Amino acid sequence: MSRPELDQLKRRYADVIAQLDSLATADTGLSETDAQTKQELLE
């Protein structure tokens, strides 16, 4: 593989990781909101 190809792969990999990270964060945020909503309904 040539150097530019490697750099491109690294960039793409970093993008995918960032997307997964933001999805995981959004997921966590949603479950926290759900927990709060359930708690409020119980009160």
PDB file of N, CA, C and O in Angstrom:
ATOM      1  N   MET A   1       0.842  -1.202   0.000  1.00  0.00           N
ATOM      2  CA  MET A   1       0.000   0.000   0.000  1.00  0.00           C
ATOM      3  C   MET A   1       0.872   1.246   0.000  1.00  0.00           C
ATOM      4  O   MET A   1       1.920   1.306   0.644  1.00  0.00           O
ATOM      5  N   SER A   2       0.409   2.217  -0.732  1.00  0.00           N
ATOM      6  CA  SER A   2       1.163   3.469  -0.753  1.00  0.00           C
ATOM      7  C   SER A   2       0.773   4.320   0.453  1.00  0.00           C
ATOM      8  O   SER A   2      -0.251   4.091   1.095  1.00  0.00           O
ATOM      9  N   ARG A   3       1.593   5.277   0.730  1.00  0.00           N
ATOM     10  CA  ARG A   3       1.386   6.137   1.885  1.00  0.00           C
ATOM     11  C   ARG A   3       0.027   6.865   1.848  1.00  0.00           C
ATOM     12  O   ARG A   3      -0.679   6.878   2.856  1.00  0.00           O
ATOM     13  N   PRO A   4      -0.353   7.469   0.710  1.00  0.00           N
ATOM     14  CA  PRO A   4      -1.658   8.154   0.661  1.00  0.00           C
ATOM     15  C   PRO A   4      -2.823   7.221   0.968  1.00  0.00           C
ATOM     16  O   PRO A   4      -3.793   7.618   1.614  1.00  0.00           O
ATOM     17  N   GLU A   5      -2.723   5.971   0.499  1.00  0.00           N
ATOM     18  CA  GLU A   5      -3.778   4.998   0.779  1.00  0.00           C
ATOM     19  C   GLU A   5      -3.890   4.737   2.274  1.00  0.00           C
ATOM     20  O   GLU A   5      -4.989   4.665   2.825  1.00  0.00           O
ATOM     21  N   LEU A   6      -2.749   4.598   2.917  1.00  0.00           N
ATOM     22  CA  LEU A   6      -2.738   4.366   4.356  1.00  0.00           C
ATOM     23  C   LEU A   6      -3.362   5.539   5.100  1.00  0.00           C
ATOM     24  O   LEU A   6      -4.175   5.351   6.006  1.00  0.00           O
ATOM     25  N   ASP A   7      -2.978   6.746   4.712  1.00  0.00           N
ATOM     26  CA  ASP A   7      -3.533   7.937   5.353  1.00  0.00           C
ATOM     27  C   ASP A   7      -5.046   7.995   5.177  1.00  0.00           C
ATOM     28  O   ASP A   7      -5.778   8.346   6.102  1.00  0.00           O
ATOM     29  N   GLN A   8      -5.502   7.646   3.973  1.00  0.00           N
ATOM     30  CA  GLN A   8      -6.936   7.670   3.697  1.00  0.00           C
ATOM     31  C   GLN A   8      -7.666   6.647   4.569  1.00  0.00           C
ATOM     32  O   GLN A   8      -8.734   6.931   5.111  1.00  0.00           O
ATOM     33  N   LEU A   9      -7.083   5.461   4.697  1.00  0.00           N
ATOM     34  CA  LEU A   9      -7.680   4.424   5.533  1.00  0.00           C
ATOM     35  C   LEU A   9      -7.758   4.878   6.986  1.00  0.00           C
ATOM     36  O   LEU A   9      -8.773   4.680   7.654  1.00  0.00           O
ATOM     37  N   LYS A  10      -6.682   5.485   7.465  1.00  0.00           N
ATOM     38  CA  LYS A  10      -6.663   5.962   8.850  1.00  0.00           C
ATOM     39  C   LYS A  10      -7.752   6.997   9.083  1.00  0.00           C
ATOM     40  O   LYS A  10      -8.437   6.976  10.105  1.00  0.00           O
ATOM     41  N   ARG A  11      -7.903   7.910   8.113  1.00  0.00           N
ATOM     42  CA  ARG A  11      -8.943   8.939   8.237  1.00  0.00           C
ATOM     43  C   ARG A  11     -10.328   8.308   8.269  1.00  0.00           C
ATOM     44  O   ARG A  11     -11.170   8.670   9.091  1.00  0.00           O
ATOM     45  N   ARG A  12     -10.552   7.355   7.357  1.00  0.00           N
ATOM     46  CA  ARG A  12     -11.858   6.703   7.299  1.00  0.00           C
ATOM     47  C   ARG A  12     -12.130   5.965   8.608  1.00  0.00           C
ATOM     48  O   ARG A  12     -13.240   6.014   9.137  1.00  0.00           O
ATOM     49  N   TYR A  13     -11.117   5.289   9.120  1.00  0.00           N
ATOM     50  CA  TYR A  13     -11.236   4.548  10.371  1.00  0.00           C
ATOM     51  C   TYR A  13     -11.592   5.496  11.515  1.00  0.00           C
ATOM     52  O   TYR A  13     -12.458   5.199  12.338  1.00  0.00           O
ATOM     53  N   ALA A  14     -10.912   6.635  11.553  1.00  0.00           N
ATOM     54  CA  ALA A  14     -11.176   7.621  12.599  1.00  0.00           C
ATOM     55  C   ALA A  14     -12.612   8.135  12.500  1.00  0.00           C
ATOM     56  O   ALA A  14     -13.273   8.339  13.517  1.00  0.00           O
ATOM     57  N   ASP A  15     -13.091   8.344  11.272  1.00  0.00           N
ATOM     58  CA  ASP A  15     -14.475   8.784  11.068  1.00  0.00           C
ATOM     59  C   ASP A  15     -15.463   7.763  11.609  1.00  0.00           C
ATOM     60  O   ASP A  15     -16.414   8.114  12.307  1.00  0.00           O
ATOM     61  N   VAL A  16     -15.230   6.498  11.284  1.00  0.00           N
ATOM     62  CA  VAL A  16     -16.127   5.435  11.737  1.00  0.00           C
ATOM     63  C   VAL A  16     -16.140   5.371  13.259  1.00  0.00           C
ATOM     64  O   VAL A  16     -17.203   5.263  13.872  1.00  0.00           O
ATOM     65  N   ILE A  17     -14.965   5.437  13.864  1.00  0.00           N
ATOM     66  CA  ILE A  17     -14.865   5.412  15.322  1.00  0.00           C
ATOM     67  C   ILE A  17     -15.641   6.584  15.921  1.00  0.00           C
ATOM     68  O   ILE A  17     -16.365   6.419  16.903  1.00  0.00           O
ATOM     69  N   ALA A  18     -15.487   7.761  15.328  1.00  0.00           N
ATOM     70  CA  ALA A  18     -16.193   8.939  15.828  1.00  0.00           C
ATOM     71  C   ALA A  18     -17.703   8.750  15.727  1.00  0.00           C
ATOM     72  O   ALA A  18     -18.441   9.127  16.637  1.00  0.00           O
ATOM     73  N   GLN A  19     -18.159   8.170  14.627  1.00  0.00           N
ATOM     74  CA  GLN A  19     -19.595   7.926  14.457  1.00  0.00           C
ATOM     75  C   GLN A  19     -20.101   6.941  15.496  1.00  0.00           C
ATOM     76  O   GLN A  19     -21.147   7.159  16.107  1.00  0.00           O
ATOM     77  N   LEU A  20     -19.365   5.863  15.699  1.00  0.00           N
ATOM     78  CA  LEU A  20     -19.757   4.871  16.696  1.00  0.00           C
ATOM     79  C   LEU A  20     -19.799   5.508  18.076  1.00  0.00           C
ATOM     80  O   LEU A  20     -20.701   5.240  18.870  1.00  0.00           O
ATOM     81  N   ASP A  21     -18.817   6.350  18.349  1.00  0.00           N
ATOM     82  CA  ASP A  21     -18.725   7.027  19.631  1.00  0.00           C
ATOM     83  C   ASP A  21     -19.945   7.911  19.865  1.00  0.00           C
ATOM     84  O   ASP A  21     -20.531   7.893  20.947  1.00  0.00           O
ATOM     85  N   SER A  22     -20.325   8.683  18.850  1.00  0.00           N
ATOM     86  CA  SER A  22     -21.466   9.578  19.016  1.00  0.00           C
ATOM     87  C   SER A  22     -22.759   8.779  19.130  1.00  0.00           C
ATOM     88  O   SER A  22     -23.678   9.190  19.838  1.00  0.00           O
ATOM     89  N   LEU A  23     -22.841   7.641  18.442  1.00  0.00           N
ATOM     90  CA  LEU A  23     -24.013   6.778  18.576  1.00  0.00           C
ATOM     91  C   LEU A  23     -24.105   6.227  19.994  1.00  0.00           C
ATOM     92  O   LEU A  23     -25.176   6.223  20.600  1.00  0.00           O
ATOM     93  N   ALA A  24     -22.981   5.767  20.511  1.00  0.00           N
ATOM     94  CA  ALA A  24     -22.956   5.223  21.864  1.00  0.00           C
ATOM     95  C   ALA A  24     -23.353   6.297  22.869  1.00  0.00           C
ATOM     96  O   ALA A  24     -24.093   6.027  23.815  1.00  0.00           O
ATOM     97  N   THR A  25     -22.860   7.513  22.662  1.00  0.00           N
ATOM     98  CA  THR A  25     -23.187   8.623  23.552  1.00  0.00           C
ATOM     99  C   THR A  25     -24.674   8.934  23.489  1.00  0.00           C
ATOM    100  O   THR A  25     -25.314   9.139  24.520  1.00  0.00           O
ATOM    101  N   ALA A  26     -25.224   8.969  22.282  1.00  0.00           N
ATOM    102  CA  ALA A  26     -26.651   9.232  22.111  1.00  0.00           C
ATOM    103  C   ALA A  26     -27.466   8.138  22.791  1.00  0.00           C
ATOM    104  O   ALA A  26     -28.483   8.417  23.427  1.00  0.00           O
ATOM    105  N   ASP A  27     -27.021   6.903  22.655  1.00  0.00           N
ATOM    106  CA  ASP A  27     -27.683   5.767  23.291  1.00  0.00           C
ATOM    107  C   ASP A  27     -27.730   5.939  24.795  1.00  0.00           C
ATOM    108  O   ASP A  27     -28.779   5.766  25.416  1.00  0.00           O
ATOM    109  N   THR A  28     -26.596   6.279  25.378  1.00  0.00           N
ATOM    110  CA  THR A  28     -26.498   6.470  26.814  1.00  0.00           C
ATOM    111  C   THR A  28     -27.421   7.596  27.253  1.00  0.00           C
ATOM    112  O   THR A  28     -28.125   7.477  28.256  1.00  0.00           O
ATOM    113  N   GLY A  29     -27.415   8.679  26.502  1.00  0.00           N
ATOM    114  CA  GLY A  29     -28.280   9.812  26.819  1.00  0.00           C
ATOM    115  C   GLY A  29     -29.739   9.420  26.810  1.00  0.00           C
ATOM    116  O   GLY A  29     -30.508   9.849  27.670  1.00  0.00           O
ATOM    117  N   LEU A  30     -30.128   8.600  25.835  1.00  0.00           N
ATOM    118  CA  LEU A  30     -31.518   8.157  25.737  1.00  0.00           C
ATOM    119  C   LEU A  30     -31.901   7.300  26.929  1.00  0.00           C
ATOM    120  O   LEU A  30     -32.972   7.485  27.507  1.00  0.00           O
ATOM    121  N   SER A  31     -31.047   6.373  27.301  1.00  0.00           N
ATOM    122  CA  SER A  31     -31.399   5.491  28.405  1.00  0.00           C
ATOM    123  C   SER A  31     -31.460   6.270  29.720  1.00  0.00           C
ATOM    124  O   SER A  31     -32.260   5.940  30.596  1.00  0.00           O
ATOM    125  N   GLU A  32     -30.633   7.286  29.865  1.00  0.00           N
ATOM    126  CA  GLU A  32     -30.709   8.125  31.063  1.00  0.00           C
ATOM    127  C   GLU A  32     -32.030   8.876  31.098  1.00  0.00           C
ATOM    128  O   GLU A  32     -32.664   8.983  32.148  1.00  0.00           O
ATOM    129  N   THR A  33     -32.443   9.399  29.943  1.00  0.00           N
ATOM    130  CA  THR A  33     -33.708  10.117  29.859  1.00  0.00           C
ATOM    131  C   THR A  33     -34.860   9.175  30.175  1.00  0.00           C
ATOM    132  O   THR A  33     -35.788   9.546  30.894  1.00  0.00           O
ATOM    133  N   ASP A  34     -34.806   7.965  29.644  1.00  0.00           N
ATOM    134  CA  ASP A  34     -35.842   6.969  29.927  1.00  0.00           C
ATOM    135  C   ASP A  34     -35.933   6.702  31.420  1.00  0.00           C
ATOM    136  O   ASP A  34     -37.025   6.649  31.986  1.00  0.00           O
ATOM    137  N   ALA A  35     -34.787   6.536  32.049  1.00  0.00           N
ATOM    138  CA  ALA A  35     -34.759   6.255  33.479  1.00  0.00           C
ATOM    139  C   ALA A  35     -35.389   7.411  34.256  1.00  0.00           C
ATOM    140  O   ALA A  35     -36.151   7.184  35.196  1.00  0.00           O
ATOM    141  N   GLN A  36     -35.076   8.642  33.869  1.00  0.00           N
ATOM    142  CA  GLN A  36     -35.651   9.811  34.530  1.00  0.00           C
ATOM    143  C   GLN A  36     -37.158   9.836  34.346  1.00  0.00           C
ATOM    144  O   GLN A  36     -37.898  10.098  35.294  1.00  0.00           O
ATOM    145  N   THR A  37     -37.615   9.566  33.134  1.00  0.00           N
ATOM    146  CA  THR A  37     -39.049   9.585  32.841  1.00  0.00           C
ATOM    147  C   THR A  37     -39.766   8.535  33.675  1.00  0.00           C
ATOM    148  O   THR A  37     -40.819   8.815  34.247  1.00  0.00           O
ATOM    149  N   LYS A  38     -39.216   7.337  33.751  1.00  0.00           N
ATOM    150  CA  LYS A  38     -39.826   6.274  34.551  1.00  0.00           C
ATOM    151  C   LYS A  38     -39.888   6.695  36.014  1.00  0.00           C
ATOM    152  O   LYS A  38     -40.890   6.474  36.693  1.00  0.00           O
ATOM    153  N   GLN A  39     -38.814   7.299  36.487  1.00  0.00           N
ATOM    154  CA  GLN A  39     -38.763   7.735  37.875  1.00  0.00           C
ATOM    155  C   GLN A  39     -39.856   8.768  38.139  1.00  0.00           C
ATOM    156  O   GLN A  39     -40.529   8.717  39.169  1.00  0.00           O
ATOM    157  N   GLU A  40     -40.031   9.707  37.206  1.00  0.00           N
ATOM    158  CA  GLU A  40     -41.051  10.741  37.370  1.00  0.00           C
ATOM    159  C   GLU A  40     -42.446  10.132  37.362  1.00  0.00           C
ATOM    160  O   GLU A  40     -43.320  10.574  38.108  1.00  0.00           O
ATOM    161  N   LEU A  41     -42.662   9.125  36.526  1.00  0.00           N
ATOM    162  CA  LEU A  41     -43.971   8.466  36.465  1.00  0.00           C
ATOM    163  C   LEU A  41     -44.275   7.741  37.772  1.00  0.00           C
ATOM    164  O   LEU A  41     -45.429   7.665  38.196  1.00  0.00           O
ATOM    165  N   LEU A  42     -43.241   7.213  38.399  1.00  0.00           N
ATOM    166  CA  LEU A  42     -43.429   6.470  39.642  1.00  0.00           C
ATOM    167  C   LEU A  42     -43.742   7.387  40.819  1.00  0.00           C
ATOM    168  O   LEU A  42     -44.388   6.966  41.779  1.00  0.00           O
ATOM    169  N   GLU A  43     -43.291   8.628  40.751  1.00  0.00           N
ATOM    170  CA  GLU A  43     -43.477   9.534  41.885  1.00  0.00           C
ATOM    171  C   GLU A  43     -44.906  10.019  42.019  1.00  0.00           C
ATOM    172  O   GLU A  43     -45.214  10.789  42.928  1.00  0.00           O
TER     173      GLU A  43
END
